[in-house]
Amino acid sequence: MTRATIMFIAVLGVTACSPPVPDSGAGVGFNDYNSYQEQPYAQPPLGFDPNAAAAAIDRSQGIGAPLPATVAPINTTDANRARGDAPTSIKSESGETDFVTSGVSDEQEFAAVSARETIESDKARIERNRATYTIDQPVAVPTRKGDAGPNIVEFALLTSHPVGTEMYKRSSILLSNPDKACAKYASPDLAQEAFLAAGGPDRDRKNLDPDGDGYACYWDPAPFRAALQ
């Protein structure tokens, strides 16, 4: 036998042992690609399935809850429709949440809202709400108990001269030390109140205003005047 004949026989043997090459146009497991597309399970489901997502989350956490077969549709007409934990005394109003398996409100669903609400019902609800409005009218501030004494704020607003300006005559003879007299009061405001209650500013029986400006113990009316402005 010639060398060419031997090589030809060897090629035929290798070809006979090789598996047949599949037809890529026939599809995987089908006679052709058209039959593959016609199978219902060949097409992926359309849209987002909240139940499938919830089940997938449960399975990832090891809970392994089975997927529900179906999700009950939202009932928009039955008065006894699912309303979550809301008391039965609460009326169904626009925007009320219908809790179903997915726990999603139907207030964004046009069909659900339009089935129970109209422009007329919205208008009637607004009018009912307006009828229940209560407007509190302002009243005079009540007089607190113990306010019968001098009002230093009123005195500050009735005066205009600055601190240190002599407005009232004082005796040159000091019967007591003004600093010790002022030390009896916790603040200049309290000292001014006591000064006015004892006959001030015309008289200074407690020796709280030796310079005669009408302001006891370094009390300053300027902050009260500034607050008015």
Backbone bond lengths (Angstrom), bond angles and torsions (degrees), N, CA, C in turn:
res aa  C-N    CA-C-N  psi(-1)  N-CA   C-N-CA  omega(-1)  CA-C   N-CA-C  phi
1 M - - - 1.459 - - 1.537 109.70 -
2 T 1.267 113.87 143.00 1.461 117.20 179.96 1.521 110.07 -79.04
3 R 1.343 112.20 162.79 1.486 117.37 179.63 1.517 110.81 -63.18
4 A 1.271 121.68 -37.09 1.471 124.75 -178.90 1.515 110.33 -64.45
5 T 1.345 117.29 -37.22 1.464 120.29 -179.02 1.510 110.49 -68.55
6 I 1.344 115.56 -39.15 1.465 119.40 -179.97 1.522 110.28 -64.79
7 M 1.314 118.46 -42.00 1.467 121.37 -179.90 1.521 111.11 -66.14
8 F 1.310 118.78 -36.40 1.466 121.87 179.04 1.520 110.98 -65.37
9 I 1.373 116.33 -40.35 1.470 120.13 179.94 1.534 109.52 -66.86
10 A 1.348 117.67 -36.70 1.470 120.98 -179.91 1.530 111.26 -66.31
11 V 1.309 117.09 -40.62 1.475 120.72 178.28 1.511 111.35 -62.82
12 L 1.360 116.11 -40.77 1.463 119.75 178.80 1.522 110.89 -63.31
13 G 1.337 117.86 -35.74 1.465 120.19 179.95 1.509 112.59 -68.04
14 V 1.329 116.28 -42.21 1.475 120.04 178.70 1.516 110.89 -64.80
15 T 1.313 116.93 -39.71 1.475 120.71 179.72 1.510 110.75 -64.29
16 A 1.324 117.36 -37.84 1.463 120.38 -179.14 1.516 111.45 -68.50
17 C 1.323 119.27 -28.24 1.470 122.54 -179.56 1.524 112.84 -84.01
18 S 1.340 119.06 -20.76 1.477 122.02 -177.69 1.519 110.86 -73.90
19 P 1.389 119.35 139.98 1.476 121.72 177.80 1.518 110.55 -69.67
20 P 1.321 117.13 153.37 1.472 119.88 179.35 1.521 111.36 -68.68
21 V 1.315 116.96 144.08 1.464 122.57 177.81 1.518 109.03 -80.35
22 P 1.389 118.10 123.67 1.475 119.22 -178.71 1.520 111.40 -69.88
23 D 1.329 114.16 154.70 1.463 120.96 177.84 1.525 108.31 -82.26
24 S 1.338 116.27 111.77 1.463 119.38 -177.73 1.518 112.24 -66.74
25 G 1.286 118.96 -22.14 1.463 121.00 -179.91 1.507 113.07 -78.72
26 A 1.327 117.13 -10.26 1.468 119.08 -176.85 1.520 111.71 -81.40
27 G 1.352 120.13 -15.04 1.456 121.34 -177.57 1.516 110.79 89.47
28 V 1.331 114.98 165.17 1.464 120.73 -177.47 1.522 108.74 -87.08
29 G 1.350 117.15 112.45 1.449 121.24 177.09 1.505 114.25 78.20
30 F 1.326 118.57 8.16 1.458 121.61 -179.38 1.528 108.41 -130.57
31 N 1.349 114.60 162.17 1.453 119.76 178.90 1.520 111.77 -67.99
32 D 1.324 116.61 -36.69 1.465 120.66 177.65 1.527 109.12 -151.29
33 Y 1.324 116.37 172.32 1.462 121.54 -175.06 1.528 112.02 -70.39
34 N 1.326 118.19 -30.63 1.462 121.52 179.46 1.523 111.27 -63.80
35 S 1.350 116.38 -41.81 1.461 118.89 177.95 1.523 110.96 -67.03
36 Y 1.338 116.78 -30.24 1.469 120.44 176.96 1.529 110.65 -64.78
37 Q 1.339 118.01 -42.44 1.453 121.52 -179.94 1.522 112.75 -70.40
38 E 1.324 117.25 -25.57 1.449 120.56 -178.13 1.520 112.62 -76.26
39 Q 1.325 118.22 -15.56 1.457 120.59 -179.55 1.535 109.05 -71.70
40 P 1.368 119.80 133.25 1.476 121.60 -175.41 1.509 112.97 -64.46
41 Y 1.337 117.58 -31.88 1.456 119.27 -177.87 1.516 112.69 -84.64
42 A 1.335 116.92 -2.06 1.460 119.27 179.52 1.525 110.83 -76.94
43 Q 1.370 117.69 -24.48 1.454 120.67 -177.11 1.530 109.44 -94.41
44 P 1.325 119.49 132.72 1.472 121.29 178.16 1.523 110.56 -69.13
45 P 1.339 118.85 151.45 1.468 121.07 179.01 1.525 110.40 -66.84
46 L 1.330 114.10 143.87 1.456 120.78 -178.29 1.523 109.97 -92.66
47 G 1.334 117.08 146.70 1.459 121.58 175.88 1.519 112.85 83.78
48 F 1.325 115.96 171.82 1.462 122.62 179.99 1.520 110.44 -95.79
49 D 1.310 116.56 127.08 1.456 122.17 179.97 1.527 108.23 -103.98
50 P 1.360 117.99 105.22 1.471 119.19 -177.79 1.514 112.88 -63.74
51 N 1.320 117.57 -31.94 1.464 120.23 -179.46 1.527 110.89 -69.12
52 A 1.344 115.07 -40.93 1.457 118.14 178.00 1.519 110.89 -64.31
53 A 1.348 115.77 -37.31 1.455 119.22 178.09 1.522 111.24 -66.42
54 A 1.350 116.65 -41.81 1.462 120.02 178.86 1.517 111.29 -64.00
55 A 1.321 115.98 -40.99 1.461 119.25 178.74 1.520 111.16 -65.38
56 A 1.330 116.21 -37.47 1.464 119.38 178.69 1.527 111.01 -64.84
57 I 1.339 116.02 -38.36 1.466 119.71 177.88 1.526 110.34 -65.53
58 D 1.346 115.67 -42.60 1.463 118.95 178.11 1.523 111.58 -60.74
59 R 1.323 115.94 -42.04 1.462 118.73 -179.44 1.525 111.25 -66.69
60 S 1.330 116.67 -33.49 1.463 118.96 179.20 1.520 111.83 -68.67
61 Q 1.340 115.89 -24.19 1.460 120.59 178.44 1.524 112.68 -94.72
62 G 1.324 115.70 5.34 1.453 119.57 176.73 1.509 114.97 85.08
63 I 1.342 116.19 7.59 1.468 118.57 -179.88 1.523 110.50 -77.96
64 G 1.292 115.72 -42.91 1.455 120.49 175.25 1.510 114.12 68.74
65 A 1.341 117.62 36.77 1.462 119.88 178.27 1.523 109.86 -69.44
66 P 1.320 117.77 136.33 1.466 119.67 -179.62 1.522 111.46 -70.84
67 L 1.313 115.35 152.26 1.457 120.27 177.57 1.519 110.41 -70.71
68 P 1.335 118.85 136.56 1.465 119.84 175.85 1.521 110.63 -68.92
69 A 1.301 114.59 147.46 1.466 119.21 -178.62 1.518 110.79 -66.51
70 T 1.325 117.10 -46.38 1.466 122.03 -179.03 1.511 109.06 -143.42
71 V 1.304 116.03 163.23 1.455 123.10 175.01 1.510 108.14 -110.65
72 A 1.334 116.05 126.99 1.457 119.55 -177.28 1.516 109.75 -65.10
73 P 1.325 119.30 133.25 1.472 120.84 178.70 1.518 110.87 -68.98
74 I 1.321 115.34 156.05 1.459 121.05 179.41 1.518 109.36 -71.86
75 N 1.321 116.01 130.20 1.458 121.31 178.98 1.514 108.13 -92.35
76 T 1.315 117.26 112.83 1.467 121.23 -177.00 1.508 112.81 -102.95
77 T 1.300 119.74 -0.15 1.457 121.34 -176.98 1.515 112.76 -117.28
78 D 1.309 118.68 -31.29 1.448 121.68 -177.16 1.523 109.90 -72.45
79 A 1.335 117.80 130.25 1.458 121.56 179.73 1.514 112.06 -66.91
80 N 1.314 117.30 -21.20 1.458 121.59 -178.85 1.524 111.58 -101.25
81 R 1.334 116.81 27.79 1.439 119.33 -177.96 1.524 110.45 -67.81
82 A 1.300 115.51 162.82 1.460 120.11 -177.83 1.515 110.98 -61.23
83 R 1.311 117.10 129.59 1.463 121.63 -176.91 1.516 110.79 -133.50
84 G 1.302 117.05 30.12 1.453 120.18 177.58 1.509 111.89 63.64
85 D 1.346 116.09 -134.85 1.457 121.52 -179.75 1.524 112.16 -98.33
86 A 1.325 118.39 13.12 1.451 120.88 -177.80 1.525 110.08 -67.68
87 P 1.349 117.63 139.26 1.465 119.74 177.19 1.509 111.28 -61.15
88 T 1.322 115.97 151.92 1.461 119.95 -178.12 1.516 111.86 -69.00
89 S 1.358 118.22 -16.34 1.462 120.83 -179.91 1.515 112.63 -76.48
90 I 1.338 117.60 -14.74 1.462 120.88 -179.42 1.519 109.23 -79.93
91 K 1.335 116.11 129.42 1.448 120.62 -179.34 1.526 110.06 -77.79
92 S 1.324 114.74 154.68 1.459 120.09 176.80 1.521 108.58 -76.21
93 E 1.311 116.83 118.71 1.451 122.12 -179.88 1.520 109.09 -121.80
94 S 1.337 114.23 169.35 1.452 118.80 178.36 1.506 109.89 -63.12
95 G 1.324 115.94 134.87 1.443 120.28 179.39 1.505 113.86 89.42
96 E 1.347 117.54 -0.82 1.461 119.20 178.21 1.515 109.29 -67.43
97 T 1.299 116.62 141.05 1.449 121.53 -176.58 1.513 110.75 -84.39
98 D 1.309 116.43 127.38 1.455 122.41 172.15 1.510 107.43 -97.35
99 F 1.312 117.03 109.65 1.447 120.46 -178.27 1.525 109.40 -87.67
100 V 1.311 114.64 117.55 1.450 121.07 174.73 1.515 106.79 -115.07
101 T 1.319 116.39 -161.69 1.460 119.37 -177.08 1.515 111.72 -58.44
102 S 1.322 116.91 -37.95 1.460 120.18 -178.05 1.520 112.75 -82.68
103 G 1.356 119.15 -14.82 1.458 121.59 179.41 1.507 113.59 69.28
104 V 1.341 118.72 30.20 1.456 122.66 -176.55 1.523 108.92 -104.93
105 S 1.342 116.85 135.99 1.452 120.97 179.23 1.529 110.26 -70.75
106 D 1.332 115.49 150.42 1.462 120.20 178.53 1.517 111.76 -99.83
107 E 1.353 118.11 11.53 1.454 119.75 -176.00 1.516 113.06 -68.44
108 Q 1.333 117.81 -15.46 1.461 121.12 177.12 1.525 111.80 -95.78
109 E 1.326 117.25 -0.67 1.456 120.73 179.24 1.527 108.65 -90.51
110 F 1.321 116.32 115.31 1.463 120.22 -177.07 1.523 111.27 -61.09
111 A 1.327 117.59 -42.97 1.458 120.54 -178.05 1.524 111.12 -63.28
112 A 1.331 117.31 -40.82 1.462 120.48 -178.31 1.524 111.18 -68.78
113 V 1.347 117.35 -43.65 1.459 120.45 -177.85 1.520 110.76 -70.66
114 S 1.321 117.16 -43.86 1.461 119.95 -178.64 1.515 112.24 -66.79
115 A 1.335 117.79 -20.88 1.462 120.47 179.65 1.521 111.74 -73.34
116 R 1.346 117.42 -23.60 1.458 119.41 -177.24 1.526 113.60 -120.17
117 E 1.344 117.85 -8.45 1.453 120.65 -177.82 1.524 110.26 -128.99
118 T 1.341 114.91 147.27 1.460 121.90 175.13 1.528 108.18 -134.96
119 I 1.317 116.00 172.41 1.458 120.30 176.69 1.527 110.12 -62.37
120 E 1.329 116.16 -37.31 1.457 120.56 -179.97 1.531 111.56 -65.95
121 S 1.335 116.18 -40.58 1.465 118.73 -179.74 1.527 110.86 -68.97
122 D 1.336 116.89 -35.49 1.460 119.65 175.78 1.533 110.98 -63.89
123 K 1.317 116.03 -41.90 1.461 119.84 179.69 1.521 110.85 -64.24
124 A 1.323 116.85 -42.07 1.456 120.36 179.35 1.522 111.57 -64.24
125 R 1.331 117.10 -38.00 1.457 120.19 179.04 1.522 111.21 -66.13
126 I 1.343 116.62 -41.07 1.465 120.77 178.11 1.526 110.70 -62.11
127 E 1.327 116.66 -41.52 1.462 120.06 179.44 1.520 111.44 -65.88
128 R 1.344 117.30 -37.56 1.464 119.87 177.17 1.526 110.59 -65.08
129 N 1.318 116.63 -40.05 1.458 119.71 179.06 1.528 111.64 -65.46
130 R 1.324 116.11 -40.69 1.460 119.49 179.03 1.521 111.46 -64.96
131 A 1.347 116.53 -34.61 1.461 119.96 -179.29 1.519 112.29 -67.35
132 T 1.330 116.37 -22.42 1.468 119.76 -178.70 1.525 112.86 -95.39
133 Y 1.332 118.00 0.05 1.456 120.52 179.28 1.534 110.20 -64.40
134 T 1.295 116.10 139.74 1.458 122.27 176.25 1.525 108.37 -123.68
135 I 1.322 116.24 119.90 1.461 121.59 -179.27 1.521 107.98 -107.02
136 D 1.309 116.19 119.14 1.456 121.73 178.85 1.525 109.16 -84.27
137 Q 1.315 115.30 120.52 1.456 120.50 178.61 1.529 110.34 -81.69
138 P 1.337 117.52 140.69 1.472 119.47 179.31 1.526 111.04 -66.67
139 V 1.305 115.20 143.09 1.464 121.46 178.90 1.520 108.31 -127.21
140 A 1.305 115.47 167.17 1.461 120.91 -179.89 1.532 109.64 -66.91
141 V 1.313 114.88 145.04 1.454 120.01 178.06 1.526 108.82 -68.21
142 P 1.327 118.01 126.79 1.474 119.75 -178.56 1.525 111.33 -66.70
143 T 1.306 114.93 151.77 1.455 120.74 178.31 1.519 109.74 -80.52
144 R 1.304 116.21 124.85 1.454 120.09 -179.88 1.528 110.61 -75.72
145 K 1.303 114.16 151.86 1.458 119.47 177.71 1.530 109.46 -66.66
146 G 1.305 115.44 139.68 1.459 119.32 178.93 1.508 113.65 87.51
147 D 1.352 117.49 7.98 1.463 120.87 -179.57 1.526 112.37 -95.39
148 A 1.325 117.80 21.13 1.463 120.13 -177.54 1.522 112.37 -77.75
149 G 1.335 117.12 -11.89 1.458 120.17 -177.56 1.515 112.65 -77.50
150 P 1.327 116.78 -173.16 1.467 121.57 -178.93 1.524 111.63 -62.77
151 N 1.318 115.44 145.90 1.469 122.41 178.70 1.527 107.78 -103.74
152 I 1.326 116.57 105.16 1.462 119.85 -176.97 1.520 111.67 -69.28
153 V 1.346 117.74 -27.23 1.467 120.03 177.95 1.521 109.75 -67.08
154 E 1.312 115.88 -45.06 1.464 119.80 178.49 1.527 110.55 -63.20
155 F 1.322 116.72 -39.78 1.477 120.27 179.15 1.528 110.52 -64.55
156 A 1.333 117.14 -39.20 1.456 120.27 179.68 1.516 111.50 -64.58
157 L 1.317 117.43 -37.23 1.461 120.94 -178.46 1.530 111.91 -77.35
158 L 1.329 117.17 -21.21 1.460 120.22 179.20 1.524 112.18 -84.82
159 T 1.323 116.24 -12.01 1.467 120.34 179.21 1.527 109.58 -107.04
160 S 1.332 114.50 161.37 1.463 119.15 -179.61 1.522 112.96 -137.91
161 H 1.313 118.17 -11.93 1.469 120.26 -176.86 1.529 109.91 -79.70
162 P 1.327 116.90 149.39 1.462 120.88 -179.00 1.522 112.06 -76.94
163 V 1.334 114.86 168.94 1.460 121.62 178.44 1.536 109.70 -64.47
164 G 1.347 115.67 137.82 1.472 120.82 177.95 1.505 114.15 94.76
165 T 1.321 118.39 -7.19 1.463 121.30 178.90 1.525 108.97 -85.57
166 E 1.314 117.43 119.26 1.465 120.10 -177.72 1.529 109.97 -71.43
167 M 1.315 114.88 122.46 1.463 121.64 -179.83 1.529 111.45 -120.50
168 Y 1.332 116.36 -18.82 1.453 120.53 -175.45 1.528 108.58 -133.99
169 K 1.327 115.28 141.69 1.452 121.35 -177.86 1.519 110.13 -72.05
170 R 1.347 114.56 136.10 1.439 120.50 177.48 1.526 109.21 -127.16
171 S 1.309 116.29 149.36 1.467 120.93 179.60 1.527 109.42 -74.72
172 S 1.310 115.12 143.85 1.459 119.96 178.51 1.516 111.95 -76.17
173 I 1.317 115.81 -12.07 1.463 120.21 179.76 1.523 108.37 -93.67
174 L 1.312 116.36 114.77 1.457 120.94 -179.56 1.518 109.40 -93.76
175 L 1.330 115.78 118.76 1.456 120.16 -179.40 1.530 111.98 -80.10
176 S 1.316 116.52 -18.04 1.470 119.99 179.54 1.519 108.52 -151.17
177 N 1.317 114.88 164.07 1.457 120.56 179.74 1.530 109.16 -78.06
178 P 1.367 118.93 122.54 1.463 120.62 -179.37 1.527 113.26 -59.94
179 D 1.337 117.48 -36.43 1.468 119.55 -179.27 1.522 110.94 -65.03
180 K 1.338 117.22 -41.53 1.462 119.84 177.53 1.523 111.03 -67.43
181 A 1.338 116.37 -35.84 1.466 119.66 178.73 1.532 111.09 -66.12
182 C 1.331 116.47 -38.70 1.470 119.81 179.77 1.521 112.07 -73.46
183 A 1.344 116.57 -26.19 1.468 120.31 -178.51 1.521 112.18 -66.57
184 K 1.315 117.99 -14.75 1.461 121.47 179.80 1.535 112.11 -73.82
185 Y 1.344 118.09 -12.69 1.466 121.72 -174.82 1.528 109.85 -112.71
186 A 1.309 115.28 142.24 1.465 121.03 -175.48 1.519 112.74 -73.35
187 S 1.330 118.00 -19.81 1.460 120.44 -178.25 1.521 109.09 -155.25
188 P 1.336 117.45 159.81 1.464 119.92 176.13 1.530 112.64 -61.61
189 D 1.335 117.32 -31.65 1.467 119.59 178.69 1.524 110.80 -62.11
190 L 1.340 116.81 -45.41 1.463 120.05 178.93 1.520 111.10 -65.52
191 A 1.317 116.04 -35.87 1.466 119.26 177.27 1.522 111.11 -65.78
192 Q 1.312 117.48 -39.47 1.466 121.00 179.13 1.523 110.38 -66.68
193 E 1.314 117.41 -39.14 1.462 120.14 177.62 1.529 110.56 -62.31
194 A 1.335 116.61 -45.38 1.464 120.07 179.14 1.530 111.07 -65.09
195 F 1.317 116.07 -35.96 1.469 121.32 179.06 1.530 110.68 -63.87
196 L 1.316 117.07 -46.24 1.467 121.07 179.76 1.528 110.62 -68.95
197 A 1.318 117.60 -36.06 1.469 120.37 -179.84 1.523 111.88 -68.66
198 A 1.327 116.82 -24.77 1.478 120.52 -178.64 1.519 112.71 -93.11
199 G 1.335 117.68 13.07 1.468 120.19 176.66 1.505 114.69 111.41
200 G 1.334 117.82 -0.19 1.444 120.10 177.82 1.528 111.47 -71.29
201 P 1.293 116.35 159.54 1.479 127.44 6.86 1.526 114.15 -88.29
202 D 1.353 116.95 -7.47 1.464 118.29 -177.85 1.517 111.21 -66.69
203 R 1.315 117.76 -38.13 1.454 121.59 -178.21 1.525 109.56 -119.49
204 D 1.305 114.01 146.72 1.468 120.21 -179.82 1.524 108.93 -125.05
205 R 1.313 116.07 72.07 1.459 121.57 -175.51 1.536 111.84 -69.98
206 K 1.296 118.57 -23.91 1.462 121.91 -177.82 1.532 112.61 -99.23
207 N 1.316 116.41 1.67 1.470 122.19 179.86 1.542 110.96 58.16
208 L 1.329 115.34 46.94 1.464 121.84 179.38 1.526 112.20 -100.72
209 D 1.350 116.66 -12.06 1.473 120.48 -176.86 1.522 109.41 -134.25
210 P 1.328 117.20 70.95 1.474 119.48 -175.20 1.529 113.18 -69.22
211 D 1.326 119.59 -25.53 1.474 120.60 -178.42 1.521 112.47 -86.38
212 G 1.344 118.88 -6.91 1.455 121.88 173.75 1.515 114.91 73.99
213 D 1.342 118.76 21.56 1.471 119.06 177.48 1.526 112.62 -85.15
214 G 1.325 116.97 -5.98 1.457 120.47 179.62 1.512 113.83 89.13
215 Y 1.321 116.49 3.44 1.462 121.04 -177.93 1.522 108.45 -118.85
216 A 1.315 116.69 119.10 1.462 121.49 -174.38 1.522 111.24 -86.60
217 C 1.329 114.15 140.29 1.474 121.32 169.85 1.531 113.04 51.61
218 Y 1.315 116.39 49.05 1.469 122.45 175.97 1.536 112.61 63.59
219 W 1.315 116.24 22.60 1.469 119.46 175.31 1.514 109.23 -67.80
220 D 1.346 117.15 137.54 1.464 122.11 -175.26 1.528 109.56 -122.26
221 P 1.337 118.60 119.31 1.472 121.33 179.61 1.529 113.70 -79.56
222 A 1.337 117.66 -6.95 1.487 120.20 -174.04 1.534 112.68 -57.89
223 P 1.329 121.24 -43.93 1.482 119.21 -179.15 1.518 113.29 -59.80
224 F 1.323 118.19 -35.33 1.447 120.99 179.36 1.537 111.30 -69.98
225 R 1.298 116.00 -36.77 1.472 119.58 177.03 1.520 110.90 -68.55
226 A 1.335 116.31 -38.72 1.464 119.43 179.49 1.518 111.90 -66.90
227 A 1.319 117.44 -34.50 1.466 120.67 179.04 1.525 111.04 -65.79
228 L 1.320 118.23 -31.98 1.455 121.67 177.94 1.518 111.53 -67.95
229 Q 1.302 117.61 -32.54 1.461 121.47 -179.38 1.519 110.74 -76.58
